């Protein structure tokens, strides 16, 4: 998929896209989980045509080389919002000042509702206290 897209773009064709999520697990998508599909379906309906359920294959390919853990020791101040079970080791590597905010819920729950209100206010507080 990636090679075909690169060759097509080099030949002047439009960048290929795939859905961000789909209810059918056999459809190639960026995010396969039912949680992702539910999140994006809800937001797509709220945004009334301002968001399209697609991502460029080029962006998907680039995301495979993105590993924020490689840079965490160089970044401060930092607000660290992540899934606890896979992130505590990275948090401990981060430079000070830092703050850990733990919440219950899935990955997408920090983007809306009560968890969004909490995480965004914590980020603002942290940056106000720790930025120049």
C-alpha positions as CSV (number, residue, x, y, z in Angstrom):
1,X,0.0,0.0,0.0
2,X,2.8,2.5,0.9
3,X,4.9,1.8,-2.1
4,X,2.0,2.1,-4.5
5,X,1.0,5.4,-3.0
6,X,4.5,6.8,-3.2
7,X,4.8,5.7,-6.8
8,X,1.4,7.2,-7.7
9,X,2.2,10.5,-6.0
10,X,5.6,10.6,-7.8
11,X,3.7,10.2,-11.1
12,X,1.5,13.2,-10.2
13,X,-1.6,11.4,-9.0
14,X,-3.5,12.3,-5.9
15,X,-2.5,10.9,-2.5
16,X,-4.3,7.7,-1.6
17,X,-6.6,7.7,1.4
18,X,-8.1,5.1,3.6
19,X,-10.8,5.4,6.3
20,X,-9.7,6.4,9.8
21,X,-12.0,3.7,11.2
22,X,-14.7,1.4,10.0
23,X,-17.2,-1.0,11.5
24,X,-16.0,-3.8,9.3
25,X,-12.7,-5.2,10.7
26,X,-11.7,-6.4,7.2
27,X,-11.6,-2.9,5.7
28,X,-8.1,-1.4,5.8
29,X,-8.2,1.5,8.3
30,X,-5.9,3.6,10.4
31,X,-7.5,2.6,13.7
32,X,-9.1,-0.8,14.0
33,X,-10.7,-0.8,17.4
34,X,-14.5,-0.6,18.1
35,X,-13.7,2.1,20.5
36,X,-12.1,4.2,17.7
37,X,-15.0,3.6,15.4
38,X,-17.5,4.7,18.1
39,X,-15.5,7.8,18.9
40,X,-15.1,9.0,15.3
41,X,-18.7,8.1,14.3
42,X,-20.0,10.2,17.2
43,X,-17.7,13.2,16.3
44,X,-18.4,12.9,12.6
45,X,-22.1,13.4,13.2
46,X,-21.5,16.3,15.5
47,X,-19.2,18.1,13.1
48,X,-21.8,18.2,10.3
49,X,-19.6,17.5,7.4
50,X,-16.6,19.4,8.6
51,X,-14.6,16.2,9.2
52,X,-14.2,13.3,6.8
53,X,-13.5,9.7,7.8
54,X,-10.2,9.4,5.9
55,X,-6.5,9.7,6.3
56,X,-3.8,9.9,3.7
57,X,-1.8,6.7,3.4
58,X,1.3,9.0,3.4
59,X,0.3,10.2,6.9
60,X,-0.3,6.6,8.1
61,X,3.2,5.6,6.8
62,X,4.8,8.6,8.6
63,X,3.0,7.7,11.8
64,X,4.9,4.4,11.9
65,X,8.2,6.2,12.4
66,X,6.8,8.5,15.2
67,X,7.9,7.4,18.6
68,X,7.5,10.2,21.2
69,X,9.4,8.1,23.8
70,X,12.6,8.8,21.8
71,X,12.4,12.5,22.7
72,X,10.9,12.5,26.2
73,X,14.2,13.0,28.0
74,X,14.7,16.2,26.0
75,X,11.3,17.9,26.6
76,X,10.4,20.0,29.6
77,X,8.1,21.3,30.9
78,X,5.8,18.5,29.8
79,X,2.2,17.6,30.4
80,X,2.1,13.8,30.1
81,X,-1.3,12.3,29.2
82,X,-1.2,8.6,28.3
83,X,-2.4,5.1,29.0
84,X,-0.9,4.1,32.4
85,X,-0.1,0.5,31.6
86,X,2.3,1.3,28.8
87,X,3.5,4.7,29.9
88,X,4.9,4.8,33.4
89,X,8.5,3.9,32.3
90,X,8.4,6.8,29.8
91,X,7.0,9.2,32.4
92,X,9.9,8.4,34.8
93,X,12.4,9.2,32.0
94,X,10.8,12.6,31.4
95,X,12.7,15.6,32.7
96,X,11.4,17.8,35.5
97,X,9.2,19.7,35.8
98,X,6.5,17.1,35.1
99,X,3.1,16.1,36.4
100,X,1.3,12.8,36.2
101,X,-2.5,12.9,36.0
102,X,-4.2,9.5,36.2
103,X,-7.8,8.9,35.1
104,X,-10.1,6.1,34.5
105,X,-11.3,5.4,30.9
106,X,-10.2,4.5,27.5
107,X,-7.9,6.3,25.0
108,X,-10.5,8.5,23.4
109,X,-12.2,9.6,26.7
110,X,-9.6,12.4,27.2
111,X,-11.0,14.2,24.1
112,X,-14.5,14.9,25.3
113,X,-16.7,15.1,28.4
114,X,-15.5,15.1,32.0
115,X,-12.1,13.7,31.2
116,X,-11.4,16.4,28.6
117,X,-12.4,19.1,31.1
118,X,-10.1,17.6,33.7
119,X,-7.1,17.0,31.3
120,X,-7.3,20.4,29.6
121,X,-7.6,22.3,32.9
122,X,-4.6,20.3,34.3
123,X,-2.6,21.2,31.2
124,X,-3.4,24.9,31.6
125,X,-2.5,24.9,35.3
126,X,0.7,23.0,34.7
127,X,1.8,25.3,31.9
128,X,0.9,28.4,33.8
129,X,3.0,27.2,36.8
130,X,6.0,25.9,34.8
131,X,6.4,28.0,31.6
132,X,8.4,31.2,31.3
